């Protein structure tokens, strides 16, 4: 994962060696044109990728083929999101076909690219990925009593209010402090969406979405109020 040295760990998983080489070359071209450092890792099977993630953990972004021969990309995505419980890795699915959008929503992909992939698409994908990765490494700061807290935005599933208290819901715990939901909303980046007068969710933790509800990564199902439904739908479906 990206550390103090500012290196972004990028994975490519495709059973076609030519596709892997093409994407790697386009990533290197992107690296040359921009002030970034990329560490590119390549796998030719879903099993190899899953083994790496289980043992090593760290990737910022993975270009993941859907039609892998052993474990397909949908199974690998499900493994990343559900078994490893990793919401930080940005997944960009790649395929020769374009009909997978509905099947992929639960894996929360950042993007979907249809082969053949062009340099312009890689450049645009990397711009968005770096923006999201950097944002997830930023912190929500607040004070509780005499203590100051800093929580990475990427760790926050959602906020909710009860009376004068704000509750920050993380994967395994909650933190509460005194504030107003409108004040909190004004401090948050665009990935946080007001779905109800008392709830603000992190779009990156939405596991499943309907017009009336959002199922979050911690299994909670939250109601979307009528006045917010149109805006919420547009916001969630607009990955940019």
C-alpha positions in Angstrom: 0.0 0.0 0.0 1.1 3.6 -0.5 3.4 4.7 2.2 5.7 7.6 3.1 7.7 7.2 -0.1 4.6 7.8 -2.2 4.6 4.6 -4.2 1.3 3.3 -5.5 1.0 -0.5 -5.6 -0.8 -1.5 -8.8 -1.8 -5.0 -9.7 -2.7 -6.6 -13.1 -4.5 -9.9 -13.1 -5.2 -11.4 -16.6 -4.6 -14.8 -18.0 -3.5 -13.2 -21.2 0.2 -12.3 -21.0 -0.1 -9.8 -23.9 -2.9 -7.9 -22.1 -0.8 -7.8 -18.9 2.2 -6.4 -20.9 0.1 -3.8 -22.7 -1.4 -2.5 -19.4 2.0 -2.5 -17.7 3.5 -0.5 -20.6 0.6 2.0 -20.4 1.1 2.4 -16.7 4.8 3.0 -17.2 3.9 5.7 -19.8 1.5 7.3 -17.2 4.3 7.2 -14.6 6.6 9.0 -17.0 4.1 11.7 -17.7 3.1 12.4 -14.1 5.0 12.9 -10.9 4.1 9.6 -9.4 5.8 6.3 -8.6 4.1 3.0 -9.4 5.1 -0.5 -8.3 3.4 -2.9 -10.8 2.7 -6.5 -9.9 1.3 -9.1 -12.4 -0.6 -12.3 -12.0 -2.0 -14.6 -14.6 -4.6 -16.4 -12.4 -7.1 -15.5 -9.7 -5.6 -18.1 -7.4 -2.2 -16.4 -7.5 -3.7 -13.0 -6.8 -5.8 -14.3 -3.9 -2.8 -16.1 -2.4 -0.8 -12.8 -2.6 -3.5 -10.8 -1.0 -4.0 -13.2 1.8 -0.3 -13.4 2.7 0.8 -9.8 1.8 -2.3 -7.7 1.8 -1.2 -4.6 0.1 -2.5 -3.2 -3.2 -3.9 0.2 -4.0 -5.5 -0.7 -7.3 -6.0 -3.9 -9.3 -6.9 -4.3 -13.0 -8.9 -7.5 -12.8 -10.0 -9.6 -15.8 -13.5 -11.0 -15.4 -13.0 -14.1 -17.6 -10.1 -15.7 -15.7 -9.8 -19.4 -16.3 -9.6 -20.6 -12.7 -11.3 -18.2 -10.3 -13.1 -15.6 -12.4 -12.9 -11.9 -11.6 -16.3 -11.8 -9.9 -15.2 -14.6 -7.5 -11.9 -12.8 -6.8 -13.7 -9.5 -6.2 -16.1 -11.2 -3.8 -13.1 -12.7 -2.0 -11.5 -9.3 -1.6 -14.6 -7.6 -0.4 -16.2 -10.3 1.7 -13.6 -12.8 2.9 -10.7 -10.3 3.3 -13.2 -7.5 4.2 -11.0 -5.1 2.2 -12.8 -2.0 0.9 -9.6 -0.1 0.3 -8.3 -1.8 -2.8 -9.7 -0.1 -5.9 -10.9 -2.7 -8.4 -11.0 -1.9 -12.2 -12.6 -4.8 -14.1 -11.5 -5.5 -17.6 -13.3 -7.6 -20.1 -13.9 -8.3 -23.8 -17.6 -7.9 -23.1 -19.7 -5.1 -21.7 -22.7 -6.8 -20.1 -21.4 -7.3 -16.5 -22.4 -4.0 -14.8 -25.2 -5.4 -12.6 -23.2 -8.4 -11.5 -20.3 -6.2 -10.4 -22.1 -3.7 -8.3 -21.7 -5.7 -5.1 -17.9 -5.8 -5.6 -17.9 -2.0 -5.7 -15.6 -1.6 -8.7 -14.1 1.8 -9.3 -14.4 1.3 -13.1 -15.0 -1.1 -15.9 -12.9 -1.2 -19.1 -13.7 -3.1 -22.3 -10.8 -4.5 -24.3 -8.9 -3.3 -26.2 -7.8 -0.8 -23.6 -6.4 2.6 -24.7 -3.7 4.8 -23.1 -6.3 7.5 -22.6 -8.5 5.1 -20.5 -5.5 4.1 -18.3 -4.6 7.7 -17.8 -8.2 8.7 -16.8 -8.5 5.6 -14.5 -5.2 6.4 -12.8 -6.2 10.0 -12.2 -9.4 8.9 -10.5 -7.7 6.1 -8.6 -5.0 8.3 -7.2 -7.6 10.9 -6.2 -9.6 8.2 -4.3 -6.6 6.6 -2.7 -5.2 9.9 -1.5 -8.7 10.9 -0.1 -8.9 7.6 1.8 -5.5 8.4 3.4 -6.9 11.7 4.6 -8.5 12.1 8.1 -11.7 13.2 9.7 -10.7 15.2 12.7 -12.9 15.9 15.8 -12.6 16.6 19.5 -14.3 14.6 22.3 -13.8 16.1 25.7 -10.2 17.2 25.9 -9.0 14.6 23.3 -8.5 15.0 19.6 -9.2 12.2 17.1 -8.1 11.5 13.6 -9.9 8.7 11.6 -9.1 7.8 8.0 -12.1 8.6 5.8 -11.7 5.2 4.2 -12.4 3.5 7.6 -15.7 5.3 8.1 -18.8 3.3 7.1 -21.4 6.0 8.0 -22.4 8.8 10.4 -25.7 9.0 12.2 -27.1 11.5 14.7 -29.2 11.0 17.9 -30.2 14.2 19.6 -27.1 16.3 20.0 -24.7 13.4 19.4 -22.9 12.2 16.2 -22.0 8.6 16.0 -19.1 7.5 13.7 -19.7 3.9 12.6 -16.5 2.0 11.8 -16.3 -1.6 10.8 -16.0 -3.0 14.3 -16.9 -0.1 16.6 -18.6 3.2 17.1 -17.4 6.5 18.4 -19.7 9.3 19.5 -19.2 13.0 20.2 -21.3 16.2 20.3 -22.0 18.0 17.0 -24.7 18.5 14.3 -25.2 16.5 11.2 -25.2 19.6 9.0 -21.9 20.7 10.4 -20.4 17.3 9.8 -21.7 17.2 6.2 -19.9 20.4 5.4 -16.5 18.9 6.4 -16.7 15.7 4.4 -15.5 14.9 0.9 -17.8 14.0 -2.0 -17.9 10.3 -1.3 -20.1 10.9 1.7 -23.8 11.2 0.9 -26.7 12.5 3.0 -29.4 9.8 2.6 -31.6 10.9 5.5 -31.7 13.9 7.8 -29.9 11.7 10.4 -27.6 9.6 8.2 -24.5 10.3 6.0 -23.0 7.2 4.3 -19.6 6.6 2.7 -20.4 5.6 -0.9 -17.3 3.3 -0.9 -18.9 1.1 1.8 -22.2 0.6 0.0 -22.5 -3.1 -0.7 -25.9 -3.1 -2.3 -28.3 -0.4 -3.3 -32.0 -0.1 -4.0 -34.1 3.0 -4.5 -35.2 2.9 -0.8 -32.2 1.4 1.0 -28.5 1.1 1.1 -26.8 -2.1 2.5 -23.5 -1.2 4.0 -20.3 -3.2 4.3 -21.0 -3.9 8.0 -24.4 -5.6 7.0 -26.5 -2.6 8.2 -29.4 -1.7 5.9 -30.2 2.0 6.1 -33.3 3.7 4.8 -33.1 6.5 2.2 -35.7 9.2 2.8 -38.0 10.2 -0.1 -36.6 13.7 -0.5 -33.0 12.3 -0.9 -33.7 9.3 -3.2 -33.0 11.0 -6.6 -29.8 12.6 -5.4 -28.6 9.5 -3.7 -29.2 7.3 -6.8 -27.2 9.7 -9.0 -24.4 10.0 -6.5 -24.0 6.3 -5.9 -24.1 5.4 -9.5 -21.7 8.1 -10.6 -18.4 6.6 -9.7 -16.5 9.7 -10.9 
